[in-house]
Amino acid sequence: MGHKLDIEETLEFCRESDERLSEIEWEYLSSKNPNSVRNEVLTYWGTHKE
């Protein structure tokens, strides 16, 4: 029930942190369930932070 909110909170957090993700990448993340989104985001930042 709160899945959409979880996704939007995750994406909002990441947009505030760093805006380098493309729209396609956001759409890809948004198409997953919230737990997968969080894992994808954490993996992305873990491998792309400088």
Buried (B, 14 or more C-beta within 10 A) or exposed (E): EEEEEBBEBBBEEBEEEEEEBEEEEBEEBEEEEBEEBBEBBEEBEEEEEE
